[in-house]
């Protein structure tokens, strides 16, 4: 079982290694009771990333969901929203995901 501190360490490592620290360091990253596996939203210019707390028992899956939400945070921080905030899995999201896959972000997770 992992907690918020380990989730934060994963965020910091991934942000540095794969996102070139583009996601602001003041991003809130934590486990919470939410209806989805993960959520990312902007709050006063900084991102809030929430991972469903049921994933605390599944560290690899929690990390995959964290990566997914980090892509959203990175794109939003760059000013990209897509066609709508609720349907932002479009070409830019998938292109970013593919680039990270090629860079090895999912090694040992998938």
N, C-alpha and C positions, 0 to 999 in steps of 0.2 A: 504494500500500500504506500502511495506517495502523497505528500502534502504540498501545500502552497510553496514552501521554500524550495523544494526540488523542482517544482514546475517553473518557478522563477529562474532557477539556475539553468534549466533547459532553454527557456526563452532567451536569457542573456547569451548563452553559448551559440544558439542558432542565429540570433540576431547578429552577433559578431562574425561568425564563420560564413554564413550563407546570405545574409541581407546587408552586409557591409555596414552594420549598425545604423541603417536608415530608419528603423522603427524607433521612435523616441524612447529614451530610457525611463521616462516617467509613465510609460504604459503600465496600466494595472493588469496583472495576470493572476487569476486565482480560480480555484474550484468553487462552484456554486450549484445550487439546485435550479436547473433551467430545463425547459422542455426539449431542447435540442442537444446534440453532442457538444456543440460549441457555438459561441456567439462572439461577434466583434462589433463594437459600435464606438462612435466618437463622442467624447464628452469634453466640452470646452477645449477642443483642439488636440486632445490626447486620446489615445485609444484605450479601450477597456476590452480585454479578452477574458471571456468566461468559458470554462470547460466544465461539463457536467460532472458533478462529484461522484457519480457512479463509476466513472472511469479511473478513479484513484486506485482501484484494484487491478487496473490494466495499464501499466506504465507505457508500453509501446503504443497502444491505441491512443492513450491520452496525448502522447507526443505527436502522433500523426494528425490528430485533431488540432493540436496547438499549431503545427506547421500550416494547416489549412487556414486557421484564423489569422496567423501572422501574414499570410499572403494578402488577405483582405486588408489588414492594418497597413501593410506596406503600400498597397495600391491607393488606399484612401489618403494616406499621408502624402502621397505624390499628387493628390488632387483628382484621382480617377475614381468615379463612382459607377460608371456603366449606365445601362439604360434605365435601371431603377435600383434603389438601395436594397430592395427585397429580392431582386433577381440579378445579382451581380456575379453569377458564374457564367461569364461570357468569355470571349476570345482572349482578352487581356489576362483574366484569371488563369485560364488554362495554359496560356503561354508562359506565365510566371511559374506555374506548377511544373511544367515540362522542363524549364530551365533549371529549376531546383533539383528535379529528379536526375537530370544529366550531371549536375554538380555533386551528386551523391548524398543528398540530404536524407534519403530514406534508407541508406545502408544500415542493415541490422534491424530495421523496423518492419520491412515488408518481406 
